[in-house]
Amino acid sequence: MRYDICTLRAAAILAIVLHHSALYVCANALGTETFSPLHMDDFTRHVCWLCKVIGLGLFTFISGALLRMQMSRLTSRRAFIIKKIRRIAIPSAVMAVAYALCFPSMSFNIGGLYLCQAHTHLWYLPFIFMALVLTYLVKPDLSPAGIIKIAALLVATRLYSVYVPLYSFNMCVYYPVFLAGYLFSDLKLNRLAQIGGVMIFIALYIGGPHAPLHRYAYLLTTAMSIIVGMVGMAMVRGRADVRPGPVTSLLDRQSFHIYLIHQFVINFIVIAVAMNGPAWMWWPGVFAATMAASLALCAAYDSASSRLSTILNRLRPINTPNIP
């Protein structure tokens, strides 16, 4: 894997796990409808918000960039969609069922069917699946016709976020970030432009609303996430041939599995541990424990999967030619 993609994806998964660790420790509210901001001190609030913007911004921008890099090698629409169903849609459905069984109060109950998107991390998997498939099928670019396609995609995601009542406003917030990664990931920013991007990010953060439900917070999140993706990609550009370190490679390789299971781990920690006192005393430890447990579970899964594959290969009959 390329050094730049590997590094950014490792940074993204760390930021996302840190965001959820701080959020859930502060909320400490499994079984409730909302997370109470009253439990957050100012420092934790800033950590939560920044980690969300940085983590999801990098993940989403990278996903768009990878699709653009792979586009020339993708020849079959059917094969692409089937691959994404296996890679994203099926794990998403399995984890939604598991989450509904473990934490039903944190899911939408529609006609007895639990759809685990409320207050969980699982909203992102259907979103990224739709973003990949839509963008691959439409193939937008910066030509006049391509700009019309981009406008149509943005309108479609906006309508989806309005009329589909499944925590889908994030589609409207983050799909422009995905498109930015798809269209501008190869844009070269010199050092001055990178510094300018960081300064704009800081200015937007200082001057912008930090309340998650503020009417301008969505636009602010989109703009800051695009800046994070473009500046992050520019900072590591030119090192594509450098071999990433072992920790970076491990986090990159296991990033999808860590994303799938980390919130389960956080939830169980929050349930099991009685937490009192300031939030900042607890969420660093929860973050460290979550990362350690998630990596251990990933290693156990890899080991079990490898052993199962070996057993199945041994049981598979070997076709030998008939020798007279």
Residue pairs with C-beta under 8 A, 6 or more apart in sequence:
1 244
1 249
1 252
1 253
2 240
3 236
3 239
3 240
3 241
3 242
3 243
3 244
4 233
4 236
4 237
4 239
4 240
5 62
5 65
5 66
5 252
6 244
6 248
6 249
6 252
7 236
7 244
7 248
7 252
8 58
8 62
8 232
8 233
8 236
9 58
9 59
9 62
9 251
9 252
9 255
10 244
10 247
10 248
10 251
10 252
10 255
11 54
11 55
11 58
11 232
12 54
12 55
12 56
12 58
12 59
12 62
12 255
13 55
13 59
13 251
13 255
13 258
13 259
14 55
14 251
14 291
15 51
15 52
15 54
15 55
15 58
16 51
16 52
16 55
16 56
16 59
16 121
16 259
16 262
17 258
17 262
17 287
17 290
17 291
17 294
18 47
18 51
18 55
18 283
18 287
19 47
19 48
19 51
19 52
19 55
20 121
20 262
20 263
20 266
21 266
21 283
21 286
21 287
21 290
22 44
22 47
22 48
22 51
22 279
22 283
22 287
23 35
23 48
24 263
24 266
24 267
24 270
24 286
25 44
25 270
25 275
25 279
25 282
25 283
25 286
26 35
26 36
26 37
26 39
26 40
26 44
26 48
26 279
26 283
27 35
27 36
27 39
28 39
28 270
28 275
29 35
29 36
30 103
30 105
30 106
30 267
30 270
30 271
31 103
31 105
31 106
32 105
33 118
34 119
35 119
37 45
37 211
39 279
40 48
40 279
41 278
41 279
41 280
43 280
44 279
44 280
44 283
45 210
46 210
47 283
49 210
49 212
50 205
52 221
53 221
53 224
53 225
53 228
54 228
56 124
56 174
56 177
56 225
57 177
57 224
57 225
57 226
57 227
57 228
57 229
58 228
58 229
58 232
59 124
60 128
60 131
60 174
60 177
60 178
60 181
60 225
60 229
61 177
61 178
61 180
61 181
61 185
61 225
61 226
61 228
61 229
61 230
61 232
61 233
62 181
62 229
62 233
63 128
63 131
63 132
63 178
63 181
64 131
64 135
64 177
64 178
64 179
64 180
64 181
64 182
64 183
64 185
65 181
65 182
65 185
65 229
65 233
67 132
67 135
67 136
67 182
68 181
68 182
68 183
68 185
68 186
69 185
71 136
71 139
74 80
74 136
77 136
77 137
80 133
80 136
81 133
84 129
84 132
84 133
85 129
88 125
88 128
88 129
88 132
89 125
89 126
89 129
91 125
91 260
92 122
92 125
92 126
92 129
95 116
95 122
95 125
95 260
95 261
96 107
96 114
96 115
96 116
96 122
97 114
98 264
99 106
99 107
99 114
99 116
99 120
99 122
99 264
100 107
100 114
100 116
102 264
102 267
103 116
103 120
103 267
104 114
106 116
106 118
106 119
106 120
107 114
107 115
107 116
107 117
107 118
107 120
108 114
108 115
108 116
108 117
108 118
108 166
108 167
115 166
116 122
117 123
117 126
117 166
117 167
117 168
118 167
120 263
121 259
121 262
121 263
123 166
123 167
123 168
123 170
124 170
124 259
127 168
127 170
127 171
127 174
127 175
128 178
130 171
131 171
131 174
131 175
131 178
134 153
134 156
135 153
135 178
135 179
135 182
138 149
138 152
138 153
139 149
140 146
140 147
140 149
140 150
140 153
140 179
140 182
140 183
141 149
141 183
142 183
150 179
150 183
153 175
153 179
154 175
154 176
154 179
157 171
157 172
157 175
158 172
160 168
160 171
160 172
161 168
161 169
161 170
161 171
161 172
169 218
172 218
173 218
173 221
173 222
173 225
174 222
174 225
176 222
176 226
177 222
177 225
177 226
177 229
180 226
180 229
180 230
181 229
181 233
184 230
185 229
185 233
187 230
187 234
188 234
188 237
189 197
189 230
189 231
189 234
193 234
194 231
194 234
194 235
197 227
197 230
197 231
197 234
198 231
200 227
201 224
201 227
201 228
201 231
204 220
204 223
204 224
204 227
205 224
208 216
208 217
208 220
208 224
209 216
209 217
209 220
210 217
211 217
244 252
250 295
251 258
254 294
254 295
254 298
257 294
257 297
257 298
257 301
258 291
258 294
258 295
258 298
261 294
261 297
261 298
262 290
262 291
262 294
265 289
265 290
265 293
265 294
265 297
266 286
266 290
269 286
269 289
269 290
270 286
275 282
